[in-house]
Amino acid sequence: MESNNPLPGKDLLRMNVESVEKHIITLVLKRTRGNQSEAAKQLGMTERRFTYRVRKYNIDPGQFRQKHD
């Protein structure tokens, strides 16, 4: 019996990879206080690629910036 999906776990794997990637980006943004340039550098990726992923996962870097009273 053939399946339309040649790799049955492919979607599950993709979802898990994306979940881990979003979590790591969030952690690094917290550590850099929302500084995307520094976060990209720490992750070893270009700012452009980092910004793409931030948008893809709908992450607001501003939420990690320090609030001034």
Number of C-alpha atoms within 10 A of each C-alpha: 2 5 7 6 9 8 9 10 10 11 11 11 11 11 12 12 12 15 12 12 14 17 13 13 21 20 15 19 26 17 14 18 17 20 16 20 16 16 23 20 12 12 12 10 12 13 15 12 10 19 15 12 16 18 11 11 15 10 15 13 19 13 12 17 15 10 7 4 3
